[in-house]
Amino acid sequence: MKVSVIGTTGYGGIELLRILHNHPIFQIQSIHSSRGESPIWTEYPHLFDINKQKLEKIDPEKIAMNADLVFFATPSGVSSELAAAFADYDVKVVDLSGDLRLKNQEDYKKWYKQEPAPQSLLDKAVYGLSEWNRENIENAEWISNPGCYSTASLLGLAPIVKENWVVPTSIVIDAKSGTSGAGRKPSRMHMMAEMTENFKIYKVNEHQHIPEIEQQLVDWNKDIKPITFSTHLLPISRGIMATIYVQLGKEKKLTEIHELYQHYYEKAPFVRVRPIGNDPAIKEVAGSNYCDIGIHLDERTGRLTIVSVIDNLMKGAAGQAVQNANIMNGLDEKTGIDFIPMYP
């Protein structure tokens, strides 16, 4: 199956190339960027003599005529325009940006500060949280890949939210990410001198993944109220840890909650529910498509702590995008992404 990648010079795009290089079914037909035509290895020298393809201009008609599947790995605000250009062509699309995630156009304007995609495209795009929307993904032509923070948070919350075991107003998510989550564009905030031996909070109560998380939580449980969500930068390149606090609405034992998580994820090959008392760490999922989840119950307060870790460039972006593409094309979801995490 021929695939094209648009937005190849960003971290999500280059991670896609790493995965697709050894994918047994998806073959890279073309790679595209708005930066002009040059060999990809000049942008990423680690690809020298491995990938000899040249970056090409973005020509929607030409791309659609020569590819079966297109990945958009472009910044938010770009994908919506591209999506409109591809809407009339018979080609499957997986969008890694946030442009097709929010179904309400006014929400997109508020949180992304940009003009939204046409409502027809928003309605057409299936939210690609692989473990929880499989049936719709299997029949989809367009996939909106979830955000990195959203993936870690939603996978951690799903079982207890769907079972209505939480107090609807009590969800607090304290999330931390490596600097690659902000993309490759240079900024003072991400300079080595600024981030080494440092730890920063950012976008307090303003992060664009807030409405995305709330949209899905309410879809699972209409009683869920607005969440408290904070994001921090870690002095590491990649990885996310979401530490989630919820008040239980019903008295439960930790073993009962743990069994619930095991039941919900027993057929999810990339979600590992850790044994009670065993906490996941970012390094233990690095370079892989795994989401590792640990849970703790404070019996004094009735508060549950959920720890969810992912690699933001894999399960939080390119890995999940390929997982979704596998599902929508009738392949085993593990095809081409069944990597053991890197360690150390």
N, C-alpha and C positions, 0 to 999 in steps of 0.2 A: 504494500500500500504506500503510495507516494504522499509525503507530507512536506509542507513548507512552514518555515518559522519566520514571523515578522517581529522585528525588535530583538535581533540576535545579539546586539552589543551590550545589553544589560545583563545583570547577574542571573535573572530568571531565564533569559534566552540562552545564555551560555550553558546553564545547567541542563536545559532541554537538549542542547547539542550533545552534551556528555552522555545523557541517557539514550538518545536516539542513535548514537554512533554504534551501539551494540544491540539495538532492538531487533529481534528476529523478523518482525513483520513490517514495521514502519521504516521506510527508507527516505532519507533526506533528499527531497527533490530540489529545493532551493532555499536560500536564506536571504533575508531582506532587512534593510535599514535605510533610514532617511539621511544617513551620513555620507552617502556616496558609495561608489564601487571600488572595493579593494579586497584583497584576500583576508579572510577572517583571522588568519594567524597574525596579521599585522596589528590587529586590535587585541588579540589574546595570544601572545607568543608561545604559550604552552601547547597550542594546537599545531605548531610548525611540523610539517611532514606527517601530520595525522589527518587533518581536514584541509584540503586544498581548494575548497569552494570559495568563490568570491561573493561578497555582499552585492545584492542586486537592488535596483530601485523597486519601490512598491507600486506595482501595476496590478490592481485587483483582477482585472479581466484575464490577464496572462497567467497570474497565479492560480486562479480558479479553474482555468482550462487545463492546467498541467498537474494539479494536485488533487488528492481525494480528501485531504484533511489539512486544515490550517490552524496553527497556533498563533494567537496574538500575545506577544510578550512585551507589549508597549506600555508606556505610562498612562495613567488615567487621564482622560480627556482626549487621547489619541485613538484609543480603541473604538470609542463610540462613533467617530467619523469613519473609521475603517469598516466597522460593522455595517454601517449603512451602505457602503460601497460594495460589500460582498452579499448583501441581502438577496439580490436577484439571481445569484449563481447557485448551482447545485453542488455545493461543497460543504463538508462538515467543518465546524469551527469550535475551538476551545479558547476562550478568552481568559487570560491570567490577570488582567487588570480589574479594577473595581467598577467598570463602566456599565456592566449588565447585571450587577448583583442586586441593587435596590429596585424594587418594583414600582415604587412611588417616585415620580420624576422630581417632585418638590423636595423629597428627602435627599435626593442626589445633589440638587442645587445647594441645599443648606450645608451638607457635610463635605462635599467635594469642591464647592465654590466654582463649578463649571456647568456648562449646558449639558443636559442629559441626552442619552440616546433616544431615538424615536420609541414611543410606547409599544409599537408593534414588535420591535426587537426585544424590548424588556419582557414582554409577554411570551415571546418565543424561546428565550434563553432559560435553560433548566439549571437550577442551582446545584453545583456538582460536589456536594458533600458526599463522597463516594459511599460511605458506610450506611448512610441514612436515606439516600434518594435513588437507590439502584434501579428500581423499576422505571422511573422517569428518565434516568440517564441512558438506560438500554434503548429507549425509543427516541432519544433526542437527536437533533441535527445541530443544535447550538448548545454549548455548555458555558456557564459562567463559573469559573473556578473560584472557590472561596478564598478569602484573605488568610494570611498566615496566622495572625492572632485569632481570627474567627475559627479557624480549623482547630487549633489547640483548645480553645475555650468551649466550643460546641461539642467536640468529642468528649471532653471532660464532664459536661453538664447533661448530655442527652438522656442517659438512663433515668436519673432521678427527676428530671423535668417532665419527661414523658409519663412517668409513673405518678406524678403530682405529689412527690414526697417533700417538696420544698415550700417554705413560706414565700409567696410570690414576690414580695418586696425585698427579699433578703440577699439577692445575688451580688457579690462583690468579687471582681476579677482583678488581680494584681499581676500584671504580665510584664515580662522582660524579654528583650530581643537583642541579638547580635546586630552589628552595624550594617551588615549587608542587606537587612530588611528595608533600609532607606534608599537602596539603589546605588548606582555608581556615580551619580552626579556629585562633583566635589562640593563640600560645604565645610564651614568652620566647625560645626557641631560634630563632624565625623573625623576630624583630623586626629592623627595619632597623639599629638601633644594635648589635645582636648580630652580624649577618651581613655588613654592609658592611665591606670590606677584611678579611675573615676567611675561614677555611676550616676546617671541622669534620668530624671523624670521629664516627660515631654507630652505635649498635646493633652494636658489635663482636662478631662471631661469634653474633649473636642476631637478625639480620634475618629476617623471615618469608618472604622470597623464597628463602632458602637451600634449604629442603626442596622447593620448587617446581622450582628449577633442577636439583637432584639427581634428583628424580623423573623428569624428562624425559631427562636425560643417561643414566640407567640404562636407560630404555626404549629408547634408541638403541644403547646399548653396555653390556651387563650387567657388564662388568669395571670400570666407572668407580667410583672410591672417593669418599668425602666431599671436598668442595671447601673451599678457603679463600676467603672472600668478605667484603670490607669495603666499607662505604658512607660517603660523605662528602657534605657540603652545600657547594655552590658559592654565591657571592653573586650569583646570577642567578635570573631567574624560572622559566625552563623549559629543559629539555634534559638529556640524560644522556650521559656518556662512560664506557664500560666498557673498561678496559685489562686485557687478559687475557693471562696468561703460562702456557704449557704446555711441558713437555719432550717433544720428539719421541721416539717409541719406535723410529723407523726413520730412517735417513739419507735426507734429502730435500733437493732444491734449492728455492730460493725460487720459481723459475719454475714448478716442478711443483706446489707448493702453491697458487700463484696461479691456475694453470689449473684446479685442483680446485674452488676457490671460484667461478670463473667458470662452470664447468660446472654446478655445483649450483644456481646462482642465475640462469642464463641466461633462465629463464622466470618469474622473480620480479620483477614490475615495480617493486616498492618497495624492493628491495635492490640497492644500487649497490656493486659491488666496485671500489674505486679502483685505478688503475694502480700498479704497484710504485714505491715512493718517494713516493707522494702520500698524505698523511695527512688523514683527515677531521676536521672541527671541528664543534662543536655548532651554531654559527650557520649552518652550511651545510645543515642539515636543519630549521631552526626553522620552525614553522607548517606542516610537511609530514608526510606519512606515510612518508617515506623512512627507511631504515636504511643508513648508509654504513659500509663496512668497509675497513680498511687492514691490511696484514700486513707484518711484518718478521721476518727470520730471523737470529739470531746464530749464525754458523757455528762460532764458538769454543766455545760452550756447547751447541749443539743445541737452544736454546730459541727458541720461536716467540712473538712478541708480536702480539696481535690487538687492533686498536682499533675499537670499534663505537660509533657515535653515533646517537641518535634524539632526537626531541622527545617528552618523557615524556607530554605531554597528547595527542599525536597517535598515533604508532606505539605509544607505551607505554600508551595508554588509548582515547580516543574514536575516533581514526582507525582503529586496528586493529579496534575493535568494529564500526564501519561496514563495514570490509573483510570481516569475518566474516559480518555480516548480508547483504552482497551475495552472498557465496559460497553461503550456506545458502539463499538465495532464487533462485539460478540466474542472477544478474546478473554482468556483468563486474565483477571485484573492484575495479577503479579507479573505478567509478561514484560520483560525488559527492565523491571525495577525491583527485583527480588534481591537487593543488596544487603549484605551483612554490614552493620554500622562500622565506621572507621574507629580504631582505637589504638593508641591513645590519641 
